[in-house]
Amino acid sequence: MQLRVLGPVDAVGAEGPVPLGGPKQRTVLALLAQAAASARSDRR
């Protein structure tokens, strides 16, 4: 799965676009993705 957070938040799976829900769900998903990326970069 590819998660895109630059521009509109969306996700694409092996079979095409994945429905993410409304604006609140997309915001939470973007924040979780950002937190995961921050935690991963701190481990280096």
N, C-alpha and C positions, 0 to 999 in steps of 0.2 A: 504494500500500500504506500502510496506517495501522498504526503500531506503538504499542501501549499498554503503558506501563511503570508507571503508577500502579495499584496493586493487582496482580492476577495479570498476568504478562507474556504478551501475545498479539499476534497480527498478523491483520489483515483485508485481503484483497485484493479485487479487483473481483468475484470469484466467491464470496466468503465467507471463512470462517476459513482461515488458513494453518497447517498443522501445524509446530510449532517443535521438537519433540523433547522430551527429558527435562529435568529441573531444571538440569543443568549447561549444556546448550545455551541454555536460557532466561536463565540468569545471565550467560553470555558475551554474548548478544545485548543484554541490558539494559545491561551495562557499555560495550559498543561504542556504543550509542545515546547514553549519557550522555557519553562522551568526544567523540563527534561534535558534540553540542549545546554542550559546553564550548568546543571549538575554534571553532565558528561564532560564539559570543557574544564571544570574544576579538578577533575581527576588526573589530568595530564601533568 
